[in-house]
Amino acid sequence: MGDVNQLNWVHKNRDLIRGPVIEVGSRHYTSNSSVDYRGLCKGLEFVGVDLSQGDNVDVVIDFTADLKTIRAQLGERSFRTVICCSVLEHVEDVFTMARNMSAIVEPGGVMFLSAPFTWRFHGYPSDYWRFTPKALRFLFPDFEFRDDLSTISSNMPGDMRDLADDPNPFVVRPAEELKSRYRFLGRFGMFNRLRVATSLDNYHYMLAPSCINMVGFKTAA
């Protein structure tokens, strides 16, 4: 899952990708939420996993299950690259999932991790969490995340900046700027709610949809 900005972020750092690669949450649901990370990894062993079978899923796995079961389902393989974009918010037991994801990555392996900071409610099948950069570091303590490789982005193509300690300057923006950026997205756009906001007489700022995109390297065995 994910969007074009997340795909471009992974593509920008594709030289870090080493096989075997695992994409956690790989199922393609709709054209609007389907991102071809597999296509960035041509020539490398690539395994797509998800909770249910579907397009782009090689193995059905619940990453909140027992780690021994997960390892058996993966053929006792470990991975040098994990891609997990726009998935963690949908996992009720995100703490167990984070531990199990960490466990199947080789020391020195790289993780491309993207999760929403501000986003509308969206269920696949449900929606539980929003994350700050510090929250992702807390969930994955075995990884050293590189600030210089990490970004914050919206779902508007090209709307992406380097990730700073404080994401608010990206998220809290002048309302007129956001109205201008998102007006053409129509009723399927993230800012369909602007029609409600424009009924107010005095407002100056609005929240942009945003995802935290972080690259980390596993430092512990």
C-alpha positions as semicolon CSV with decimal commas, in nm:
position;residue;x (nm);y (nm);z (nm)
1;M;0,000;0,000;0,000
2;G;0,103;0,363;-0,008
3;D;0,103;0,652;-0,253
4;V;0,321;0,800;-0,524
5;N;0,531;1,006;-0,282
6;Q;0,619;0,697;-0,080
7;L;0,708;0,514;-0,401
8;N;0,931;0,804;-0,510
9;W;1,096;0,810;-0,166
10;V;1,182;0,439;-0,187
11;H;1,295;0,486;-0,549
12;K;1,526;0,772;-0,446
13;N;1,694;0,536;-0,197
14;R;1,679;0,223;-0,413
15;D;2,058;0,179;-0,397
16;L;2,007;0,072;-0,034
17;I;1,781;-0,217;-0,134
18;R;1,937;-0,562;-0,108
19;G;1,774;-0,900;-0,157
20;P;1,594;-1,085;-0,033
21;V;1,321;-0,820;0,003
22;I;0,994;-0,853;0,192
23;E;0,701;-0,615;0,155
24;V;0,471;-0,630;0,457
25;G;0,119;-0,534;0,355
26;S;0,170;-0,598;-0,015
27;R;-0,186;-0,664;-0,129
28;H;-0,314;-0,439;-0,407
29;Y;-0,669;-0,338;-0,314
30;T;-0,751;-0,059;-0,559
31;S;-0,561;0,141;-0,819
32;N;-0,556;0,438;-0,578
33;S;-0,388;0,240;-0,299
34;S;-0,165;0,007;-0,500
35;V;0,205;0,085;-0,528
36;D;0,452;-0,124;-0,727
37;Y;0,747;-0,166;-0,492
38;R;0,813;-0,503;-0,651
39;G;0,896;-0,324;-0,974
40;L;1,177;-0,135;-0,798
41;C;1,334;-0,465;-0,695
42;K;1,371;-0,641;-1,029
43;G;1,638;-0,909;-1,019
44;L;1,607;-0,949;-0,642
45;E;1,417;-1,214;-0,450
46;F;1,094;-1,040;-0,347
47;V;0,824;-1,174;-0,116
48;G;0,493;-0,992;-0,074
49;V;0,298;-1,079;0,240
50;D;-0,043;-0,973;0,367
51;L;-0,326;-1,089;0,594
52;S;-0,528;-1,224;0,303
53;Q;-0,465;-1,356;-0,044
54;G;-0,490;-1,120;-0,338
55;D;-0,300;-0,943;-0,611
56;N;0,072;-0,908;-0,528
57;V;0,055;-1,144;-0,227
58;D;0,296;-1,439;-0,226
59;V;0,242;-1,558;0,131
60;V;-0,051;-1,497;0,366
61;I;0,093;-1,405;0,708
62;D;-0,038;-1,244;1,024
63;F;0,261;-1,060;1,170
64;T;0,093;-1,047;1,510
65;A;0,105;-1,428;1,530
66;D;0,368;-1,638;1,705
67;L;0,715;-1,565;1,566
68;K;0,791;-1,937;1,523
69;T;0,484;-1,969;1,301
70;I;0,584;-1,665;1,098
71;R;0,936;-1,797;1,044
72;A;0,797;-2,132;0,926
73;Q;0,562;-1,958;0,682
74;L;0,861;-1,767;0,541
75;G;1,062;-2,087;0,498
76;E;1,297;-1,988;0,782
77;R;1,431;-1,704;0,567
78;S;1,549;-1,369;0,693
79;F;1,556;-1,055;0,483
80;R;1,798;-0,775;0,404
81;T;1,526;-0,527;0,309
82;V;1,177;-0,476;0,446
83;I;0,925;-0,234;0,296
84;C;0,622;-0,150;0,507
85;C;0,421;0,151;0,392
86;S;0,079;0,263;0,518
87;V;0,021;-0,059;0,710
88;L;0,094;-0,010;1,081
89;E;-0,211;0,209;1,139
90;H;-0,433;-0,088;1,049
91;V;-0,278;-0,330;1,301
92;E;-0,446;-0,356;1,642
93;D;-0,145;-0,519;1,813
94;V;0,116;-0,298;1,652
95;F;0,371;-0,374;1,926
96;T;0,386;-0,748;1,850
97;M;0,393;-0,679;1,479
98;A;0,690;-0,444;1,518
99;R;0,884;-0,702;1,721
100;N;0,816;-0,975;1,467
101;M;0,906;-0,756;1,171
102;S;1,234;-0,666;1,339
103;A;1,313;-1,031;1,407
104;I;1,306;-1,140;1,043
105;V;1,553;-0,869;0,928
106;E;1,923;-0,952;0,912
107;P;2,168;-0,735;1,110
108;G;2,265;-0,449;0,883
109;G;1,942;-0,488;0,691
110;V;1,739;-0,185;0,589
111;M;1,377;-0,096;0,665
112;F;1,163;0,144;0,464
113;L;0,889;0,237;0,707
114;S;0,603;0,475;0,635
115;A;0,311;0,551;0,865
116;P;0,054;0,832;0,891
117;F;0,095;1,129;1,121
118;T;-0,225;1,306;1,016
119;W;-0,472;1,123;0,793
120;R;-0,842;1,057;0,751
121;F;-0,997;0,743;0,900
122;H;-0,962;0,459;0,651
123;G;-1,024;0,093;0,721
124;Y;-0,828;-0,199;0,572
125;P;-1,010;-0,361;0,753
126;S;-0,992;-0,106;1,037
127;D;-0,787;0,192;1,149
128;Y;-0,621;0,221;1,493
129;W;-0,312;0,444;1,509
130;R;-0,127;0,760;1,405
131;F;0,251;0,794;1,455
132;T;0,518;1,052;1,531
133;P;0,884;0,992;1,437
134;K;0,962;0,918;1,802
135;A;0,682;0,660;1,813
136;L;0,834;0,470;1,519
137;R;1,176;0,477;1,683
138;F;1,017;0,342;2,001
139;L;0,848;0,058;1,813
140;F;1,169;-0,042;1,633
141;P;1,454;0,000;1,887
142;D;1,680;-0,242;1,698
143;F;1,700;0,003;1,408
144;E;1,900;0,321;1,367
145;F;1,689;0,559;1,161
146;R;1,868;0,804;0,935
147;D;1,731;1,158;0,944
148;D;1,902;1,245;0,615
149;L;1,712;0,966;0,435
150;S;1,374;1,029;0,597
151;T;1,090;1,251;0,474
152;I;0,741;1,370;0,548
153;S;0,489;1,373;0,265
154;S;0,124;1,423;0,181
155;N;-0,068;1,235;-0,089
156;M;-0,030;1,524;-0,334
157;P;0,235;1,423;-0,593
158;G;0,562;1,602;-0,521
159;D;0,451;1,737;-0,183
160;M;0,738;1,600;0,027
161;R;1,009;1,751;0,248
162;D;1,299;1,633;0,460
163;L;1,179;1,507;0,796
164;A;1,248;1,749;1,081
165;D;1,216;1,688;1,456
166;D;0,897;1,895;1,450
167;P;0,658;1,790;1,168
168;N;0,415;2,073;1,237
169;P;0,552;2,321;0,978
170;F;0,467;2,068;0,706
171;V;0,133;1,970;0,854
172;V;-0,011;2,301;0,976
173;R;-0,030;2,522;0,668
174;P;-0,221;2,825;0,545
175;A;-0,569;2,719;0,445
176;E;-0,552;2,901;0,114
177;E;-0,237;2,708;0,017
178;L;-0,403;2,374;0,087
179;K;-0,723;2,472;-0,089
180;S;-0,518;2,566;-0,395
181;R;-0,315;2,244;-0,390
182;Y;-0,605;2,007;-0,343
183;R;-0,899;2,169;-0,515
184;F;-0,872;1,956;-0,831
185;L;-0,879;1,622;-0,647
186;G;-1,258;1,625;-0,648
187;R;-1,482;1,429;-0,418
188;F;-1,231;1,144;-0,395
189;G;-0,955;1,376;-0,271
190;M;-0,822;1,396;0,082
191;F;-0,951;1,750;0,113
192;N;-1,310;1,694;0,021
193;R;-1,374;1,830;0,373
194;L;-1,259;2,172;0,256
195;R;-1,618;2,234;0,152
196;V;-1,711;2,218;0,519
197;A;-1,421;2,440;0,623
198;T;-1,510;2,709;0,368
199;S;-1,839;2,765;0,546
200;L;-1,646;2,919;0,837
201;D;-1,589;3,293;0,839
202;N;-1,249;3,304;1,008
203;Y;-0,998;3,028;0,962
204;H;-0,638;3,062;0,854
205;Y;-0,470;2,723;0,891
206;M;-0,559;2,363;0,818
207;L;-0,399;2,022;0,866
208;A;-0,244;1,865;0,560
209;P;-0,256;1,484;0,533
210;S;0,091;1,355;0,613
211;C;0,299;1,040;0,638
212;I;0,628;0,991;0,818
213;N;0,873;0,805;0,590
214;M;1,182;0,670;0,768
215;V;1,483;0,461;0,661
216;G;1,643;0,253;0,933
217;F;1,928;0,003;0,956
218;K;1,920;-0,292;1,193
219;T;2,196;-0,262;1,451
220;A;2,114;-0,558;1,679
221;A;2,114;-0,930;1,616
